[in-house]
Amino acid sequence: MAIDPVHLSADLIRCPSVTPEEGGAIALLVGVLSSLGFACHRISRGGVQNLYARWGTAQPVFAFAGHTDVVPVGDAAAWSRDPFGGEIVDGMLWGRGATDMKSGVAAFVAAAAELVAEEPPGSIALIITGDEEGPAIDGTTAILDWMVEQGERADFCLVGEPTSVAELGDTAKIGRRGSLNGVITVIGRQGHSAYPERAANPLSALARIAAALAETPLDEGSEHFQPSTLALTSIDVGNSAANVIPAQGRAAFNIRFNDCHTSANLKAWADETAQREIAGSDLTVQIDWSGTSDSFLTAPSPRVEAVADAIATATNRRPALTTGGGTSDARFIKDLCPVIEFGLVGDTMHQVDERVPVAQIQALSRIYLDILRRFFA
């Protein structure tokens, strides 16, 4: 049975699946995939609905991964069209998730539908979560846990995130930087600003710590990664009185780091820096950490080259294989098998009036089909 990736994209957009709501998107895919002969398993954890679907029982296993959840629409009145209307106007598909990433899911479902009709010598698996845009605690990780319990495996995975920058096919991702969030709390002793000797002001130390962290170069980059960065994101005292030295202050920061570091050594460096700046004072300091994920890289291989070849054949441009940008669920999937990310141009993702050319969806589905054929060849 042939699947039109554009129509399936529109149907998925009409499912209001703002994280963590399923919105009917997973149910829609179960119906489509079951009709194609996929064994579908709905995996629920923490109120999140996920889907693992597999066609075939033999090795090797090619997996596609993606998500059906979307970010909120923001001000719905600012949209030119219904954000959940899935309208096709002047060759563009409009709606929340058009770019990130319901069209990517539809493109690989359509490619898989065409390939299973050819009965490839192996299996196709689909890993689809409803929790990528949220905490990502009960989404892809829940599917991977279930796969381990069931003895499911994959030999290679393509995540359909919108990786292209200016034109379809200009960029694919073979890794991601690590991400680490920290909140520094310096605690002192409150007092009157006219008598600073009677207080222990935490703010000077907080400023020194924040500056020391933000102004220290972490590295100069590595073969496949850009230099690591630390960005201050908030400084908060919560003090509305001009004549009061506050008892404490906080500063938040985010580190995006390459393969020169691990989250453990960065935590140790930041903690040592903070303690050094309060040495000999009456202050105390702590850093609370969250969002830990280390960097990863999918090493160049014939399968990675096959993906690049398929993209180049279709677009007449060879993709840059990069590791930039934010994070994705590939950071979890890399523990299952080698993973690469490739998808649509992401220029309108998360924006008001998110949209994508329908021709781009069709082209992406054809590229995915060629990737599948090369894999099973």
Sequence and secondary structure as in RCSB ss.txt:
>XXXX:A:sequence
MAIDPVHLSADLIRCPSVTPEEGGAIALLVGVLSSLGFACHRISRGGVQNLYARWGTAQPVFAFAGHTDVVPVGD
AAAWSRDPFGGEIVDGMLWGRGATDMKSGVAAFVAAAAELVAEEPPGSIALIITGDEEGPAIDGTTAILDWMVEQ
GERADFCLVGEPTSVAELGDTAKIGRRGSLNGVITVIGRQGHSAYPERAANPLSALARIAAALAETPLDEGSEHF
QPSTLALTSIDVGNSAANVIPAQGRAAFNIRFNDCHTSANLKAWADETAQREIAGSDLTVQIDWSGTSDSFLTAP
SPRVEAVADAIATATNRRPALTTGGGTSDARFIKDLCPVIEFGLVGDTMHQVDERVPVAQIQALSRIYLDILRRF
FA
>XXXX:A:secstr
    HHHHHHHHHTS  BTT  TTHHHHHHHHHHHTT EEEEEEETTEEEEEEEE SSS EEEEEEE  B     
GGG SS TTS  EETTEEESTTTTTTHHHHHHHHHHHHHHHTT  SSEEEEEEES TTTT SSSHHHHHHHHHHH
T   SEEEE    BSSSTTSEEESEE EEEEEEEEEE B EETT GGGSB HHHHHHHHHHHHHHS      SSS
   EEEEEEEE     TTEE SEEEEEEEEEE TT  HHHHHHHHHHHHHHHHTTSS EEEEEEEEEE  EE   
 HHHHHHHHHHHHHHSS  EEE  SS  THHHHTTTS EEE  SB TTTTSTT EEEHHHHHHHHHHHHHHHHHH
H 
